[in-house]
Amino acid sequence: MKQLQIVAPGEAVWKDVDIPTPRPGETLVKVEAVTTCPQWDLHIMRGEPMFPGMELPFPYYPGQPGHEMVGRVEQVVTGAATSSLKPGDRVVAWRDSGPTRIGSYGQYVPVPTENLLPVTDDLAAEDIASLELAMCVQVSFDQLLQIGSLAGKAVGVSGLGPAGLIAVQIAKALGAASIMAYDPVESRCELARSLGADQAMDPAYEARADVFLDFGLDMTGLPGAIRFLVDRTRTAVAMFGVVREDIVFPASKWYGGFSLVGYGSHNLGAAKRALTWIQLGRLRLAPLVTHRLRFDQYAKGISMLEKREAIKVLFDPWTDLGG
């Protein structure tokens, strides 16, 4: 089979390898499509760790960092957990198997069976491959919902990459009365408006710092962007983006019960809630996929992400490769 491997910063190769053998408790999946998780892909290709303190060996782990995957069951190996999956079933990965496991940038991938959910054929690959990211974003909403309902409230979203565009839609699905989105790239603001944002703008043009949001979600991890939302939010701001610097809790927010919320844990419940939004048509992932390429065009796709010419790239491991 063919598999991608990042062998050095900026250098990815598409090579012939044996089809992996699934271990007990794993399912071998024939990959239909994989979408980029831009920050993972960009960091690894730059030779930078995705998370502070993360080891980054090269050559990088085969098939990594691919994890937003949809495909069909090829083989199920039973283990401690039982599974109703059978060969031919269409499945989507709802959770990343971890950076040291074989990743999904290949024609076949072994996945812990518990990380897979069955999906129907009526969903195009673009509609469902990014379920794992939708689950991640749902986790942040679940944390805010422990503080209070978003129904009828004003919600702000900072950063309109894929996660931010998903956040706009989930906020709307949860009944937010108004959604304000912020990003310096106008094309992303335009897409956010088409997906449900009432207003979307470059934060440089929002001079107001008085309170007018009830809840906020920061999708960037940048201290400035987080403070921007904190200054404008009454109840709580959830930090989804990976935080690499200390975040200051302003003294002005000490009184009144304001919460600054860190990230939570990936879980199956959040995945199923995100999947339900997709099935109901309340969450559309396909508009986030701006380009579809072959796996042997990986470097081209990552360059497009780097230049912000693409939001998400969907890679097809079979087109023009004899599959």
ABEGO torsion letter per residue (X at the ends): XBBBBBABBGBBBBBBBBBBBBBBGBBBBBBABBBBBAAAAAAAAAGBBABBGBBBBOBBBBGOABABBBBBBABBBBBABBBABBBGBBBBBABBAEAABBBABBABBBBBAAABBBBBAABBAAAAAAAAAAAAAAAAAAAAAAAEBABGBBBBBBEABAAAAAAAAAAAAAGBABBBBBBABAAAAAAAAAAGBABBBBAAABABABBABABBBBAAGBAAAAAAAAAABAABBBBABBBABBBBBBAAAABGGBBBBBBBBBBAAAAAAAAAAAAAGABBAAAABABBBBAAAAAAAAAAAAAGABABBBBBAABGAGX
